[in-house]
Amino acid sequence: MKKEHSDITAEQKAELEALAAMSDEMIDTSDVPETSDWSGAVRGLFFMSEEDQKEALARLRSRRTISDADELTVAASD
């Protein structure tokens, strides 16, 4: 079941629906740089519980793979 987002406007919703209807080839992503270095990536970071995210971020900070400028805000669970 998809969660309804009531905090978006009707205009934003229409734009998202139009993008969803487009094929991948039709969407211009030329302004988005391609990532080739995934050495600091954490698999499943955004699918962890809030506590697990905090622990993963602490591990990354201890290895100095992310800085304070790269701090992620952990969203509160609904």
C-alpha positions in Angstrom: 0.0 0.0 0.0 1.4 3.4 -1.0 1.5 6.1 1.6 -0.4 9.3 0.6 1.7 12.5 1.0 -0.7 15.3 2.0 2.2 17.8 2.2 2.6 18.1 -1.6 0.6 20.5 -3.7 -1.8 19.4 -6.5 0.7 20.9 -9.0 3.6 18.8 -7.5 1.4 15.7 -7.6 0.6 16.3 -11.2 4.3 16.8 -12.1 5.2 13.5 -10.2 2.5 11.6 -12.1 3.7 13.0 -15.4 7.3 12.0 -14.6 6.1 8.5 -13.5 4.3 8.1 -16.9 7.5 8.9 -18.9 9.9 6.3 -20.1 13.5 6.4 -18.6 14.8 7.5 -22.0 12.6 10.6 -22.0 13.8 11.9 -18.6 16.8 14.3 -19.0 19.4 13.4 -16.4 22.3 15.1 -18.1 22.7 17.6 -15.2 23.2 14.8 -12.7 26.8 13.6 -12.3 27.3 9.8 -12.5 28.7 8.3 -9.4 31.6 5.9 -10.0 33.2 5.8 -6.5 30.9 3.7 -4.2 33.7 3.0 -1.6 31.9 4.9 1.2 28.4 3.5 0.4 26.4 1.8 3.1 24.0 -0.8 1.8 20.5 -0.4 3.3 21.3 2.9 5.2 17.9 4.4 4.4 16.0 1.1 5.2 17.3 0.7 8.7 15.6 1.6 11.9 16.5 5.1 13.3 18.8 3.5 15.9 20.6 1.3 13.3 21.1 4.5 11.1 22.7 6.3 14.0 25.0 3.3 14.7 26.0 3.1 11.0 26.7 6.9 10.9 28.8 6.6 14.1 30.8 3.8 12.5 31.4 5.8 9.3 32.4 8.9 11.4 34.9 6.7 13.3 36.5 5.6 10.1 36.3 9.2 8.9 34.5 8.3 5.7 32.0 11.1 6.2 32.5 14.5 7.7 30.3 16.8 9.8 29.4 18.6 6.6 28.0 15.3 5.2 25.8 14.8 8.3 22.6 13.0 7.5 19.4 13.9 9.3 17.6 10.8 10.5 14.0 11.2 9.8 11.6 10.3 12.5 9.6 7.1 11.9 5.9 7.6 11.2 
